[in-house]
Amino acid sequence: MRIFILTLITFGSLLLFTAESPAHNALPSVQWCSSGTPVPVAEFKFYPAMLIQQRDAELDAAALAGENGVFDHGVFDDDYDFGTKRAVAHCGQFQQQGNGDIGSVLPLIESPQTFLGADHHSSYSLDQGLIGTCVRCESSSTGRNR
């Protein structure tokens, strides 16, 4: 029962996050996991020192390779983008094979609030850390048995 309630709260938060930030939807589409059940599979807490060290190492490697730090959509790789990439990479380890969305995993960022706000590119910084949950889309029969 606890897992079911946590699933409902997590999925509700996921939908709320999606509605509040149309420029960066947490869901790849509004239909994500419509044929399954979103299930929390892991929590993460990225400490500021770790995030900053990883970012600096990537920037150093990019500088050595002659890259300019610009994404393909024309926005500089700021702390928000870096935090997002770290959360996606971390949650990716929980992905499983499945049809359609079944088995896919998304990070649900819970804190800090600056990451969730409309001005996240200017207000969020890695020195605030990042806390969230990895949510996997499981077949409805599997999701209910957890």
N, C-alpha and C positions, 0 to 999 in steps of 0.2 A: 504494500500500500504506500509506503514511504517513497519508493521509486516512482510509482505512478503519479503521486502528488508533485514530486520534484520534476518529473517530465512535463506535467501541465504548467508548472511555474516557469520552467526553462523555456518551453515552447512559447508561452505567452510573452515572456521577455524578449524572445527572438522576434516575434511579430511586432512588438512595441518598438524595438530597436530599428527594425526595417521601416516602420511607418515614420519614425522620426528623422531618419537620415536617407532621403531619397538619392543623394549623390553617391552614397556608398552603402548599398543594400547588403545586409548580412546574408540574405538568401540569393542564390544565383537566379532564381525566378520566383514569382509568387506561387507557383505550383510545386516548389521544392517539397519533397516528401509527402505529397498528397496521396500517394498510394501506400504509404508506410506510417511508421510512428517515430517521431524524434525522441531519441533516448540519450541522456547524458552518459558519456563513457569515461570522462576524465576531467579533472580540474587542473588549472595551471595558475601559477603565480610567478611572474617574471620580475625579479628584483632589479632596481635601477642600475646597479653596478654591472650586472651581467648584460643587460640590454646595451648599455653605453659601450662596454668593452667589445661586444659583438659588432656594433655599428662601426666603431672606430677601426676594427680589424678589416671589415668589408670596405670601408672608405680607403684604407691604406692599400688594400689589394687592388681596388678599382683604379687608384692613382697610378700604381705601378703598371697596370695594364693599359693606361691611357684613356680610360672611360671618363665621361663627363658627368655621371650621376643623374642623368635625365631619363625619366620613364618614357615609354612610347606615347603616353597621353599628354606629354609636355609639362608635367608637374615634377618639380624637383623631389627627389627621394627624401622627404622630411621624416621627422620622428614618427608621425602618424603612419605613414606608409611602411616604415621599417617595423613598427610594432605589429601592424597588420600582417606583414610577411612572416614574422616570427610566430605569431599565433596560428596562421594557416599551416606553416611547416610543422609546428609541434602537433597540431591536431591531425595532420595527414598520416601520422604513424598509426592511427586507429581506423583508417579506412579499410573496408573489406570489399571483396568482389560481390557484385550484385547487378540486377537488371535495373536500368534507369537510375533513379536516385538512391535506391536501396544499397546500403553500404557506404555511401558518401558521408563525409564528416565536415562540419563547419565549426569554426570557433565562435562562441558567444561571449563577447567582451562584457564584463560586468562593472569594472572599475579601472581607472578613475573616471569620474563624470566628464572630465575635459575630453576624453577620448570619444565619448558618446555625443557630445554637443555639436551643434551646427558649425562652429568655428574650430573644429578639432585640428585642422592643419596648422593653425596659429596658436592654439591654447594648450594642446597636448605636447608634452616633452617626455623623453625616455626616463628622466629623473623622477617621474611619478610612478614608474613601474607599470605593470599590466596584469590584471586578474580576470580569469574567465573560465569557461567550461567548454569542452569539446562535445558536440552533439552529433550523433550518428543517426542516419535514417535507416531504420530496420523494418523488415517486413512486419506487418501488423501482428501476425501470430507470434513472431519472435519478441517484439516489443512488449506484448502483454505478459509474457512469461518471465520477465525480469523482475 
